[in-house]
Amino acid sequence: MLNIALPKGRLGEKVYELFEKAGYDCPSIKEKNRKLIFENKEKGISFFWVKPSDVSIYVERSAADIGVAGKDILLEYKPDVYELFDLGVGKCNMAVAAKKEFRDNGMRVLKVATKFTNIASDYYAGLGRDIDIIKLNGSIELAPILGLSDVIVDIVETGKTLKENNLEVKDIILPISARLIANKASFNFKREKIEKLISAIKGQVENSD
């Protein structure tokens, strides 16, 4: 069996559609039930849903042969996996945002609130900017509003939440999208199966462009 870890939520549903159209469907995944693993023995595949930030852990540690993770997760946690290709879904940006009136004059240490501490550190190190990282896990937008930070580093999709809270994007760090990843040992032992799947999925991605 080829074990596939999918991220829960809207992204996972979009990704599953790609697999389904590519011929890697599993009808039981659409049934209302409490199952955790969904198998199609005829096609030799099984799917399971996990928290998006956990997909790379399941793949890295061999609980899944392949999976789908955002580029943000791969850059932040640097898992020891193969990044196979860009699925072209879940597109957004990793960005720096702050109050509209904020201007960084570089005169003092910049306070940066984020849950992506490695990405933020790498970005500002590249600029040679001294920063104070404040790690938060949720409601990142509150930090500059309440004066906890000068800026935030976070994923921005539409920018609607920023706008409604008098914040704006100051810099785009990099574009983000979902990537197909593989466990390194699985890729060697199940190469033929995985490459066949890659070819089928790529065909769907190219057709949707």
BELPE-V666750 format. One record per residue. N is the residue number from 0. RES is the residue in three letters. SS is DSSP state (helix for helix, strand for strand, loop for the rest). NEAR is the number of other C-alpha atoms within 12 Angstrom. Layout:
N_RES_SS_NEAR + N_RES_SS_NEAR
This chain:
0_MET_loop_22 + 1_LEU_strand_36 + 2_ASN_strand_35 + 3_ILE_strand_43 + 4_ALA_strand_41 + 5_LEU_strand_45 + 6_PRO_strand_35 + 7_LYS_loop_24 + 8_GLY_loop_16 + 9_ARG_helix_17 + 10_LEU_helix_28 + 11_GLY_helix_33 + 12_GLU_helix_22 + 13_LYS_helix_25 + 14_VAL_helix_38 + 15_TYR_helix_36 + 16_GLU_helix_26 + 17_LEU_helix_31 + 18_PHE_helix_34 + 19_GLU_helix_24 + 20_LYS_helix_21 + 21_ALA_loop_25 + 22_GLY_loop_24 + 23_TYR_loop_35 + 24_ASP_loop_28 + 25_CYS_loop_27 + 26_PRO_helix_22 + 27_SER_helix_19 + 28_ILE_helix_27 + 29_LYS_helix_18 + 30_GLU_loop_11 + 31_LYS_loop_10 + 32_ASN_loop_10 + 33_ARG_loop_12 + 34_LYS_loop_14 + 35_LEU_loop_18 + 36_ILE_strand_22 + 37_PHE_strand_30 + 38_GLU_strand_24 + 39_ASN_strand_23 + 40_LYS_loop_17 + 41_GLU_loop_14 + 42_LYS_loop_22 + 43_GLY_loop_21 + 44_ILE_strand_30 + 45_SER_strand_32 + 46_PHE_strand_42 + 47_PHE_strand_37 + 48_TRP_strand_33 + 49_VAL_strand_27 + 50_LYS_loop_23 + 51_PRO_helix_30 + 52_SER_helix_31 + 53_ASP_helix_27 + 54_VAL_helix_42 + 55_SER_helix_44 + 56_ILE_helix_32 + 57_TYR_helix_32 + 58_VAL_helix_39 + 59_GLU_helix_31 + 60_ARG_loop_22 + 61_SER_loop_25 + 62_ALA_loop_26 + 63_ALA_loop_35 + 64_ASP_loop_40 + 65_ILE_strand_46 + 66_GLY_strand_53 + 67_VAL_strand_55 + 68_ALA_strand_50 + 69_GLY_strand_41 + 70_LYS_helix_38 + 71_ASP_helix_37 + 72_ILE_helix_33 + 73_LEU_helix_33 + 74_LEU_helix_30 + 75_GLU_helix_25 + 76_TYR_helix_23 + 77_LYS_loop_21 + 78_PRO_loop_26 + 79_ASP_loop_20 + 80_VAL_loop_33 + 81_TYR_strand_27 + 82_GLU_strand_30 + 83_LEU_strand_26 + 84_PHE_strand_26 + 85_ASP_strand_25 + 86_LEU_loop_39 + 87_GLY_loop_29 + 88_VAL_loop_31 + 89_GLY_loop_30 + 90_LYS_loop_23 + 91_CYS_strand_24 + 92_ASN_strand_26 + 93_MET_strand_35 + 94_ALA_strand_33 + 95_VAL_strand_40 + 96_ALA_strand_42 + 97_ALA_strand_38 + 98_LYS_strand_28 + 99_LYS_loop_21 + 100_GLU_loop_16 + 101_PHE_loop_23 + 102_ARG_loop_18 + 103_ASP_loop_23 + 104_ASN_loop_10 + 105_GLY_loop_16 + 106_MET_loop_10 + 107_ARG_loop_13 + 108_VAL_loop_18 + 109_LEU_strand_29 + 110_LYS_strand_29 + 111_VAL_strand_39 + 112_ALA_strand_39 + 113_THR_strand_37 + 114_LYS_loop_29 + 115_PHE_loop_35 + 116_THR_helix_28 + 117_ASN_helix_25 + 118_ILE_helix_33 + 119_ALA_helix_40 + 120_SER_helix_29 + 121_ASP_helix_21 + 122_TYR_helix_26 + 123_TYR_helix_25 + 124_ALA_helix_15 + 125_GLY_helix_13 + 126_LEU_helix_13 + 127_GLY_loop_13 + 128_ARG_loop_22 + 129_ASP_loop_21 + 130_ILE_strand_29 + 131_ASP_strand_23 + 132_ILE_strand_29 + 133_ILE_strand_28 + 134_LYS_strand_25 + 135_LEU_loop_21 + 136_ASN_loop_16 + 137_GLY_loop_16 + 138_SER_loop_21 + 139_ILE_loop_34 + 140_GLU_loop_39 + 141_LEU_helix_27 + 142_ALA_helix_32 + 143_PRO_helix_32 + 144_ILE_helix_26 + 145_LEU_loop_16 + 146_GLY_loop_19 + 147_LEU_loop_23 + 148_SER_loop_30 + 149_ASP_loop_37 + 150_VAL_strand_41 + 151_ILE_strand_48 + 152_VAL_strand_46 + 153_ASP_strand_44 + 154_ILE_strand_38 + 155_VAL_strand_33 + 156_GLU_loop_20 + 157_THR_loop_17 + 158_GLY_loop_24 + 159_LYS_helix_14 + 160_THR_helix_20 + 161_LEU_helix_32 + 162_LYS_helix_18 + 163_GLU_helix_15 + 164_ASN_loop_22 + 165_ASN_loop_20 + 166_LEU_strand_28 + 167_GLU_strand_31 + 168_VAL_strand_33 + 169_LYS_strand_25 + 170_ASP_strand_24 + 171_ILE_strand_22 + 172_ILE_strand_29 + 173_LEU_strand_23 + 174_PRO_strand_24 + 175_ILE_strand_29 + 176_SER_loop_29 + 177_ALA_strand_37 + 178_ARG_strand_39 + 179_LEU_strand_43 + 180_ILE_strand_40 + 181_ALA_strand_43 + 182_ASN_loop_36 + 183_LYS_helix_25 + 184_ALA_helix_21 + 185_SER_helix_29 + 186_PHE_helix_30 + 187_ASN_helix_15 + 188_PHE_helix_16 + 189_LYS_loop_21 + 190_ARG_helix_20 + 191_GLU_helix_14 + 192_LYS_helix_24 + 193_ILE_helix_33 + 194_GLU_helix_23 + 195_LYS_helix_18 + 196_LEU_helix_35 + 197_ILE_helix_32 + 198_SER_helix_23 + 199_ALA_helix_22 + 200_ILE_helix_32 + 201_LYS_helix_25 + 202_GLY_helix_19 + 203_GLN_helix_26 + 204_VAL_helix_26 + 205_GLU_helix_17 + 206_ASN_helix_14 + 207_SER_helix_16 + 208_ASP_loop_10
